[in-house]
Amino acid sequence: LNTGLFTSSITKPITPSPSISQSVIESSINVSSTLPSINQASSVQTSVISLTETTTTATFQSSTSFPSPSPSPEGPYVYMTTTVQALHDTTVQLNCSRAFPPSTINWHFNGSKLSNSMKYNITRSNLLYIYNVSVNDAGVYYCGTSDAFDDATSDRVMLSVQVPPTFYDATLTDKAVVIGKSINLQCLVFGVPRPVVTWLKEGVNVIDSQYIINNVISDNRVSSVLTIENSERTSQGNYMCQASNDLVEKKSINATAYITIHFPANIQPDNEKIEAVWKETANISFTITNKEDIKNITNIKWEFKSITNNTYSSTPGSKLYRVFSSINVNDRGLYRIIVTTEAGIVTSMATELDVFVPAVLLSYNGEEKERKSGQNVTFNCTADGLPRPKIVWRKDGQLIIESRKRVISTSQEIEGFRKISDIQQITSTLTITDLVRGIDDGSYSCRADNEANIGDILDTSYTLVIDPLDE
């Protein structure tokens, strides 16, 4: 048996029947099968397997039935079985000798009698054609006479069907995953003999220490899963599942998939807090620090007080700006950037925008107060601003330090006299007791300041005149 070309010639003597003493009966099994070349596309190949029982003409003519094998002194007759191989989806021809009367020939497969169908064709010349052979056609075939002569049969041929590796149920598909997540690639392969699966990345065999490969084997099926845990930047690339088995010529198939690693946007505010003055210009900026890793930014939004909009300006680099030409108190609050990429939606850390309204004093007309020595006097000063201003008092340009004689008290209002949103008002009262002429008389003024760093001072100061006590 030459397994390279699947050709065989086997001759086996059969003990003649006693009723045909001069007969010489030989059985020969001629097998001729050439499997298709891997490079030969769409060609129909035929595996020809001949099962032959031959007798001399004289012997056949002198017999009313085909002789059955007789037991030998060593024991009962033993049929010879030859194993031959055919390629999946080809046509196989089995030839039975004309020594059997054509009308009495039966073909058998695994002990069951065959009949003409879409699968089998039994010709008048005793040929059996098996079309589009598959693994279900693998088994034992033989020919023989009708049921009355079941003891007259040929030797057996064990037909083995080889199937090139094929993918079933699913093939590899491209995948995208966020960095740090795990990835599974599955390769489902069938073949006879059972295929061997190999995984490659960029044409190089993968290393088990970097990947987990799990093969589940069932008969001639292989389910191979390649797992990448904690994907990294280097996990991106082309992956190949290669399956091969040993036919007459080794046959391999490949399936490929590209893994893309997505990187979430890393967004940082350029300032944690920004302070701006009411009605002046201001801007907020953020930087996408890993823009080179992001292939496609699908959407950018600003978030302020749970309201999002697209009012922003971008530069050719990685910065995003929002510009205020005349900032308002209502613009105070926390600002964030929301960036959408293939890796998902990312919201940045917040930057705080604080708006200051400069302090302004409520205008008073210049007022002169006259008191006598030993009396008390009170001055009031009201201002508003954001944040709430602080008020200081001066006498003749010198800062007044609070004491028992000079008492400063304050009162606060939620709403300012300018009726600006969120503005706060304060009133400061300076009380001077036990007035002394020549010491307490003079010019008194107040000044209001807050974080806007723009102070306001009364246009006209108070003037205190102290008369001497009556004699």
C-alpha positions as CSV (number, residue, x, y, z in Angstrom):
1,L,0.0,0.0,0.0
2,N,1.5,3.3,-1.1
3,T,0.0,5.9,1.1
4,G,1.5,8.7,-0.9
5,L,-0.7,8.0,-3.9
6,F,-3.3,5.8,-2.2
7,T,-2.7,3.0,-4.7
8,S,-2.6,-0.7,-3.7
9,S,-2.7,-4.0,-5.4
10,I,-3.5,-6.9,-3.1
11,T,-4.0,-10.5,-4.3
12,K,-5.5,-13.0,-1.9
13,P,-6.2,-16.7,-2.8
14,I,-9.6,-18.1,-1.9
15,T,-10.1,-21.8,-1.2
16,P,-12.2,-23.2,-4.1
17,S,-15.6,-24.7,-3.5
18,P,-15.6,-28.5,-3.5
19,S,-18.1,-28.5,-6.4
20,I,-15.6,-26.7,-8.6
21,S,-12.4,-28.5,-8.0
22,Q,-10.5,-27.0,-10.9
23,S,-11.4,-23.4,-10.2
24,V,-8.8,-20.8,-9.4
25,I,-10.3,-17.8,-7.6
26,E,-8.4,-14.7,-6.9
27,S,-9.4,-11.6,-5.1
28,S,-7.6,-8.3,-5.9
29,I,-8.3,-4.9,-4.5
30,N,-7.0,-2.1,-6.7
31,V,-7.1,1.3,-5.2
32,S,-6.2,4.5,-7.1
33,S,-6.8,7.9,-5.6
34,T,-5.0,11.1,-6.1
35,L,-5.9,13.9,-3.7
36,P,-6.2,17.5,-5.1
37,S,-3.2,19.8,-4.9
38,I,-3.6,22.6,-2.5
39,N,-2.9,25.1,-5.3
40,Q,-5.5,23.4,-7.7
41,A,-8.7,25.4,-7.3
42,S,-12.2,24.1,-7.8
43,S,-11.1,20.8,-9.6
44,V,-13.3,17.7,-9.2
45,Q,-11.2,14.7,-8.2
46,T,-12.2,11.0,-8.3
47,S,-10.9,8.4,-5.9
48,V,-11.2,5.0,-7.7
49,I,-11.3,2.0,-5.4
50,S,-11.7,-1.4,-7.2
51,L,-13.0,-4.5,-5.3
52,T,-12.5,-7.5,-7.6
53,E,-13.5,-11.1,-7.3
54,T,-12.4,-13.0,-10.4
55,T,-12.7,-16.6,-11.5
56,T,-11.9,-18.5,-14.6
57,T,-14.6,-18.6,-17.2
58,A,-14.9,-22.3,-17.1
59,T,-15.3,-22.3,-13.3
60,F,-18.0,-19.6,-13.4
61,Q,-20.0,-21.3,-16.1
62,S,-20.0,-24.7,-14.3
63,S,-21.3,-23.2,-11.2
64,T,-25.0,-22.4,-10.4
65,S,-24.0,-20.0,-7.6
66,F,-20.9,-18.1,-6.6
67,P,-18.7,-20.3,-4.4
68,S,-18.3,-19.3,-0.8
69,P,-15.0,-19.5,1.0
70,S,-14.4,-22.8,2.7
71,P,-12.8,-23.1,6.1
72,S,-9.2,-23.9,6.1
73,P,-7.5,-26.4,8.4
74,E,-6.2,-23.4,10.4
75,G,-9.7,-21.9,11.0
76,P,-12.5,-20.0,9.4
77,Y,-11.9,-17.7,6.4
78,V,-10.6,-14.2,7.3
79,Y,-11.6,-11.3,5.1
80,M,-8.8,-8.8,4.4
81,T,-9.5,-5.1,5.1
82,T,-7.6,-2.4,3.3
83,T,-7.8,1.2,4.5
84,V,-7.9,3.9,1.9
85,Q,-8.3,7.6,2.1
86,A,-10.3,10.1,0.1
87,L,-10.5,13.9,0.3
88,H,-13.7,15.6,1.6
89,D,-16.2,16.6,-1.1
90,T,-14.7,14.4,-3.9
91,T,-16.3,11.4,-5.7
92,V,-15.4,7.9,-4.8
93,Q,-15.8,4.9,-7.2
94,L,-16.0,1.3,-6.0
95,N,-15.8,-1.5,-8.6
96,C,-17.2,-5.0,-7.9
97,S,-16.1,-7.9,-10.2
98,R,-18.5,-9.1,-12.9
99,A,-18.1,-12.6,-11.5
100,F,-21.3,-11.8,-9.7
101,P,-24.3,-11.9,-11.9
102,P,-25.2,-8.2,-12.3
103,S,-28.8,-8.7,-11.2
104,T,-27.8,-10.1,-7.9
105,I,-25.1,-7.5,-6.8
106,N,-25.6,-5.7,-3.5
107,W,-23.4,-3.0,-2.0
108,H,-23.1,-2.7,1.7
109,F,-21.9,0.1,4.0
110,N,-21.2,-0.7,7.7
111,G,-23.4,-3.8,7.2
112,S,-26.4,-2.0,5.7
113,K,-27.5,-2.5,2.1
114,L,-27.2,0.5,-0.1
115,S,-29.7,1.7,-2.8
116,N,-29.6,4.4,-5.5
117,S,-30.1,7.9,-4.1
118,M,-28.6,11.4,-4.4
119,K,-25.7,10.1,-2.4
120,Y,-25.2,6.7,-4.1
121,N,-25.3,5.5,-7.7
122,I,-25.1,1.7,-8.3
123,T,-24.6,1.0,-12.0
124,R,-25.3,-2.1,-14.1
125,S,-21.6,-2.8,-14.3
126,N,-21.4,-3.2,-10.5
127,L,-19.9,0.2,-9.9
128,L,-20.7,2.2,-6.8
129,Y,-20.3,6.0,-6.9
130,I,-20.3,7.9,-3.7
131,Y,-20.8,11.6,-4.3
132,N,-19.5,14.5,-2.3
133,V,-18.0,12.3,0.4
134,S,-17.9,13.6,3.9
135,V,-16.9,12.2,7.3
136,N,-20.3,10.5,7.5
137,D,-19.3,8.3,4.6
138,A,-16.3,6.9,6.4
139,G,-16.6,3.2,7.2
140,V,-16.5,-0.3,5.7
141,Y,-17.7,-1.1,2.2
142,Y,-18.1,-4.4,0.4
143,C,-20.1,-6.0,-2.4
144,G,-21.9,-9.3,-2.5
145,T,-24.7,-11.3,-4.1
146,S,-28.4,-11.1,-3.1
147,D,-29.7,-12.0,0.3
148,A,-29.8,-15.7,-0.6
149,F,-26.0,-15.7,-1.1
150,D,-24.8,-13.4,1.7
151,D,-21.9,-15.7,2.2
152,A,-20.4,-14.7,-1.1
153,T,-18.9,-11.2,-0.6
154,S,-15.8,-9.3,-1.4
155,D,-13.0,-8.3,0.9
156,R,-13.6,-5.1,2.9
157,V,-12.3,-1.6,2.2
158,M,-12.2,0.8,5.1
159,L,-12.8,4.3,3.6
160,S,-11.3,7.1,5.6
161,V,-12.4,10.7,4.6
162,Q,-10.0,13.5,5.2
163,V,-11.3,17.0,5.7
164,P,-9.1,20.1,5.3
165,P,-9.3,22.5,8.3
166,T,-12.3,24.8,8.2
167,F,-13.7,27.5,10.5
168,Y,-17.2,26.9,11.8
169,D,-19.8,28.9,13.8
170,A,-17.7,32.0,14.0
171,T,-14.5,33.6,12.6
172,L,-12.2,36.2,14.1
173,T,-13.5,39.8,14.0
174,D,-11.7,43.1,14.6
175,K,-12.0,44.3,18.2
176,A,-11.5,47.5,20.1
177,V,-11.0,47.8,23.8
178,V,-10.2,50.4,26.4
179,I,-6.7,50.1,27.7
180,G,-6.5,48.0,30.8
181,K,-9.5,45.8,29.8
182,S,-9.2,42.1,28.9
183,I,-9.7,40.8,25.3
184,N,-10.8,37.3,24.1
185,L,-10.2,36.1,20.5
186,Q,-11.9,32.7,19.7
187,C,-11.1,30.4,16.8
188,L,-13.4,27.4,16.1
189,V,-11.9,24.9,13.7
190,F,-12.9,21.5,12.3
191,G,-10.8,19.0,10.3
192,V,-9.9,15.4,9.8
193,P,-7.3,14.7,11.1
194,R,-7.9,17.1,14.0
195,P,-6.2,20.4,13.2
196,V,-3.5,22.0,15.3
197,V,-4.1,25.7,16.1
198,T,-1.3,28.3,16.4
199,W,-1.7,32.0,17.4
200,L,0.5,34.7,16.0
201,K,0.8,38.5,16.5
202,E,2.3,40.5,13.6
203,G,3.5,37.1,12.1
204,V,5.4,36.0,15.3
205,N,4.2,33.2,17.6
206,V,2.6,34.6,20.7
207,I,4.4,33.9,24.0
208,D,2.4,32.1,26.7
209,S,3.7,34.3,29.5
210,Q,2.1,37.3,27.9
211,Y,-1.1,35.6,26.8
212,I,-3.4,32.8,27.9
213,I,-4.3,30.1,25.3
214,N,-7.1,27.7,26.2
215,N,-7.8,24.8,23.7
216,V,-11.0,22.7,24.1
217,I,-10.9,19.6,22.0
218,S,-14.0,17.5,21.0
219,D,-13.4,14.8,18.4
220,N,-12.2,16.6,15.4
221,R,-13.2,20.1,16.6
222,V,-10.9,22.6,18.4
223,S,-12.1,25.7,20.2
224,S,-9.1,27.8,20.8
225,V,-9.3,31.0,22.9
226,L,-6.6,33.6,23.1
227,T,-7.0,35.9,26.2
228,I,-5.1,39.2,26.7
229,E,-5.5,40.3,30.3
230,N,-4.9,44.0,31.3
231,S,-4.4,45.2,27.8
232,E,-1.5,47.6,27.2
233,R,-0.4,49.9,24.5
234,T,1.6,47.1,23.0
235,S,-1.5,44.8,22.8
236,Q,-2.6,46.7,19.7
237,G,-1.9,45.0,16.3
238,N,-2.7,42.2,13.9
239,Y,-3.5,38.7,15.4
240,M,-3.8,35.5,13.4
241,C,-5.3,32.1,14.1
242,Q,-3.6,29.5,12.0
243,A,-5.0,26.0,11.8
244,S,-3.4,23.1,9.9
245,N,-3.7,19.3,9.6
246,D,-1.7,16.6,7.7
247,L,-3.4,15.5,4.5
248,V,-1.4,14.2,1.5
249,E,0.0,17.7,1.6
250,K,-0.2,19.8,4.7
251,K,-3.1,22.2,4.5
252,S,-3.4,25.4,6.5
253,I,-6.0,28.1,6.9
254,N,-5.7,31.5,8.5
255,A,-8.1,34.0,10.1
256,T,-7.0,37.4,11.2
257,A,-8.3,40.2,13.5
258,Y,-7.0,43.6,14.4
259,I,-7.1,44.8,18.0
260,T,-7.3,48.5,18.6
261,I,-6.5,49.9,22.0
262,H,-8.5,53.0,22.9
263,F,-7.3,55.6,25.3
264,P,-9.8,57.7,27.4
265,A,-9.1,61.4,27.2
266,N,-7.0,62.8,30.0
267,I,-8.3,66.3,30.6
268,Q,-6.7,68.7,33.1
269,P,-7.9,72.2,33.9
270,D,-5.0,74.8,33.5
271,N,-6.1,76.5,36.7
272,E,-8.0,75.1,39.7
273,K,-9.5,78.5,40.4
274,I,-9.9,81.6,38.3
275,E,-10.8,85.0,39.7
276,A,-12.3,87.7,37.5
277,V,-13.7,91.2,38.0
278,W,-17.3,91.9,37.0
279,K,-17.8,93.3,33.5
280,E,-14.2,92.6,32.5
281,T,-12.9,89.9,30.2
282,A,-11.9,86.4,31.4
283,N,-11.2,82.9,29.9
284,I,-11.1,79.3,31.1
285,S,-8.9,76.7,29.6
286,F,-8.4,72.9,29.7
287,T,-5.7,70.7,28.2
288,I,-6.1,67.2,26.7
289,T,-2.7,65.8,27.8
290,N,-2.9,62.6,25.7
291,K,-4.4,63.9,22.5
292,E,-1.8,62.0,20.4
293,D,-3.3,58.8,21.7
294,I,-6.8,59.7,20.7
295,K,-7.7,58.9,17.1
296,N,-11.2,60.5,17.1
297,I,-12.8,63.0,19.4
298,T,-16.5,62.8,18.5
299,N,-17.9,65.4,20.9
300,I,-16.7,68.1,23.3
301,K,-19.1,69.9,25.7
302,W,-18.8,72.3,28.6
303,E,-20.7,71.6,31.8
304,F,-21.7,74.4,34.1
305,K,-24.4,74.1,36.7
306,S,-25.5,70.8,35.1
307,I,-26.0,72.5,31.8
308,T,-23.9,71.5,28.8
309,N,-23.3,73.4,25.6
310,N,-20.7,73.6,22.8
311,T,-19.6,77.2,23.3
312,Y,-15.8,76.7,23.3
313,S,-12.8,77.6,21.2
314,S,-10.0,75.1,20.3
315,T,-6.4,75.7,19.2
316,P,-4.4,73.5,16.8
317,G,-2.8,72.0,19.9
318,S,-4.5,70.3,22.8
319,K,-6.1,73.3,24.6
320,L,-9.8,74.2,24.9
321,Y,-10.9,77.7,25.8
322,R,-14.0,79.5,26.8
323,V,-13.8,83.3,26.6
324,F,-16.0,85.8,28.4
325,S,-15.9,89.3,26.9
326,S,-17.9,90.8,29.8
327,I,-18.2,88.5,32.7
328,N,-21.3,88.5,34.9
329,V,-22.0,87.4,38.4
330,N,-24.1,84.6,37.1
331,D,-21.0,83.1,35.4
332,R,-19.6,82.2,38.8
333,G,-19.3,78.4,39.5
334,L,-17.6,75.1,38.6
335,Y,-16.8,74.4,35.0
336,R,-15.9,71.0,33.5
337,I,-15.1,69.6,30.0
338,I,-16.9,66.4,28.8
339,V,-15.0,64.7,25.9
340,T,-16.4,61.7,24.0
341,T,-14.0,59.3,22.2
342,E,-14.1,55.7,21.1
343,A,-13.0,54.8,24.7
344,G,-16.2,56.4,26.1
345,I,-17.2,59.6,27.8
346,V,-14.8,61.3,30.2
347,T,-15.6,64.3,32.4
348,S,-12.6,66.4,33.6
349,M,-11.8,67.8,37.0
350,A,-13.5,71.1,37.7
351,T,-12.1,74.6,37.5
352,E,-13.7,77.2,39.7
353,L,-14.6,80.6,38.3
354,D,-15.1,83.3,40.9
355,V,-16.4,86.8,39.9
356,F,-15.8,89.8,42.1
357,V,-17.9,92.9,42.1
358,P,-15.9,95.9,43.3
359,A,-17.0,97.6,46.5
360,V,-19.1,100.8,46.1
361,L,-20.0,103.2,48.9
362,L,-23.5,104.6,49.2
363,S,-23.1,108.3,48.4
364,Y,-23.7,110.9,51.1
365,N,-23.8,114.6,50.9
366,G,-21.0,116.3,52.9
367,E,-22.2,116.7,56.4
368,E,-21.0,118.8,59.3
369,K,-21.8,117.7,62.8
370,E,-21.5,120.0,65.8
371,R,-21.1,118.6,69.3
372,K,-20.1,119.9,72.6
373,S,-17.2,118.6,74.6
374,G,-18.2,115.5,76.6
375,Q,-20.9,114.5,74.3
376,N,-21.0,111.5,71.9
377,V,-21.2,111.4,68.0
378,T,-22.1,108.7,65.5
379,F,-21.1,108.3,61.8
380,N,-22.6,105.7,59.3
381,C,-21.0,104.3,56.2
382,T,-22.8,101.8,53.8
383,A,-21.2,99.8,50.9
384,D,-22.0,96.8,48.8
385,G,-20.0,94.4,46.7
386,L,-19.1,90.8,46.1
387,P,-17.8,89.4,48.3
388,R,-19.1,91.6,51.1
389,P,-16.7,94.6,51.5
390,K,-14.8,95.6,54.6
391,I,-15.0,99.2,55.8
392,V,-12.3,101.1,57.6
393,W,-12.4,104.6,59.1
394,R,-9.9,107.4,59.1
395,K,-9.5,110.7,60.9
396,D,-7.7,113.4,59.0
397,G,-6.3,110.6,56.8
398,Q,-5.0,108.5,59.7
399,L,-6.5,105.0,60.3
400,I,-8.7,104.8,63.3
401,I,-7.9,102.0,65.7
402,E,-11.0,100.8,67.6
403,S,-10.9,101.5,71.4
404,R,-13.2,102.1,74.3
405,K,-13.6,105.7,73.2
406,R,-13.9,104.9,69.5
407,V,-16.3,101.9,68.9
408,I,-16.9,100.5,65.4
409,S,-19.9,98.2,64.8
410,T,-21.3,96.6,61.6
411,S,-24.6,95.3,60.3
412,Q,-25.1,93.2,57.1
413,E,-27.8,92.9,54.4
414,I,-28.3,90.0,52.0
415,E,-29.2,92.3,49.1
416,G,-27.1,95.2,48.0
417,F,-28.4,98.7,47.2
418,R,-27.3,98.2,43.5
419,K,-29.7,95.3,43.0
420,I,-27.0,93.1,41.4
421,S,-27.5,89.3,41.7
422,D,-25.7,87.8,44.8
423,I,-24.2,91.2,45.8
424,Q,-23.9,91.8,49.6
425,Q,-24.3,95.0,51.6
426,I,-22.6,96.2,54.8
427,T,-23.1,99.2,57.1
428,S,-20.4,100.3,59.5
429,T,-21.1,102.7,62.4
430,L,-18.3,104.7,64.2
431,T,-19.2,105.9,67.6
432,I,-16.9,108.4,69.5
433,T,-17.7,109.0,73.2
434,D,-16.8,111.8,75.6
435,L,-15.7,114.2,72.9
436,V,-12.7,116.4,73.6
437,R,-12.2,119.7,71.8
438,G,-8.8,119.8,70.0
439,I,-8.6,116.0,69.9
440,D,-11.7,114.6,68.4
441,D,-12.8,117.4,66.1
442,G,-11.6,117.1,62.5
443,S,-12.4,115.3,59.1
444,Y,-13.8,111.7,59.2
445,S,-14.0,109.4,56.2
446,C,-14.6,105.7,55.4
447,R,-13.2,103.4,52.7
448,A,-14.8,100.1,51.4
449,D,-12.6,97.3,50.0
450,N,-13.0,93.7,48.8
451,E,-11.0,91.1,46.8
452,A,-11.6,93.0,43.6
453,N,-8.8,95.2,44.9
454,I,-10.6,98.4,43.8
455,G,-11.4,100.4,46.9
456,D,-14.0,103.1,47.1
457,I,-13.9,106.2,49.4
458,L,-16.5,108.7,50.2
459,D,-16.4,111.7,47.9
460,T,-17.2,114.1,50.8
461,S,-16.0,113.5,54.3
462,Y,-17.8,114.1,57.6
463,T,-16.7,117.2,59.5
464,L,-16.9,117.2,63.3
465,V,-16.9,120.5,65.1
466,I,-16.7,120.5,68.9
467,D,-17.8,123.5,70.9
468,P,-16.6,124.1,74.4
469,L,-18.9,123.4,77.3
470,D,-21.1,126.3,78.5
471,E,-19.6,128.0,81.5
